[in-house]
Amino acid sequence: VSPVVIVLVLLTLAGAAYLLFRYQCQNKGAYRTTGEPAPGEELEQVAAEASPEDKKEYFI
């Protein structure tokens, strides 16, 4: 195997590792569920604002 092929393979692996590292480090946003209050809101305030006639959703 020639040294040129080895260098090209190593550069390709290094580039793929760099791109994977950048992808893993970027901020993907906050994951909040429906029942969880937004940052800065009180839990009692959110519960008081919820109306009982809202349609219930059931996940199977």
C-alpha positions in Angstrom: 0.0 0.0 0.0 1.5 3.3 -1.0 2.0 6.1 1.5 -0.3 8.4 -0.5 -3.2 6.0 0.0 -2.5 5.8 3.7 -2.4 9.6 4.0 -5.6 10.0 2.1 -7.4 7.4 4.3 -6.1 9.1 7.5 -7.2 12.6 6.3 -10.6 11.2 5.4 -11.0 9.7 8.9 -9.8 12.9 10.5 -12.3 15.0 8.5 -15.1 12.6 9.4 -14.2 12.7 13.1 -14.1 16.5 13.0 -17.5 16.8 11.4 -19.0 14.3 13.8 -17.5 16.2 16.8 -18.9 19.5 15.5 -22.3 17.9 15.0 -22.4 16.4 18.5 -21.3 19.7 20.2 -23.9 22.0 18.6 -26.9 23.1 20.6 -29.9 21.1 19.6 -32.4 23.1 21.7 -34.4 22.3 24.8 -36.7 19.4 25.0 -39.7 20.2 27.2 -42.8 18.1 27.6 -46.3 19.5 27.5 -46.8 19.4 31.3 -43.5 21.0 32.1 -43.5 24.8 32.7 -41.3 27.1 30.6 -38.2 28.5 32.3 -39.2 31.3 34.6 -42.8 30.2 35.0 -44.2 29.0 38.3 -45.8 25.5 38.4 -48.9 26.8 40.2 -49.4 29.5 37.6 -49.3 26.9 34.8 -51.7 24.6 36.6 -54.2 27.5 37.2 -54.1 28.5 33.5 -54.9 24.9 32.3 -58.5 24.6 31.5 -60.3 21.3 32.4 -62.2 21.2 29.1 -59.0 20.7 27.1 -59.1 17.6 24.9 -57.2 14.7 26.6 -54.6 13.0 24.6 -53.8 9.3 25.2 -50.7 7.7 23.9 -50.7 3.9 23.5 
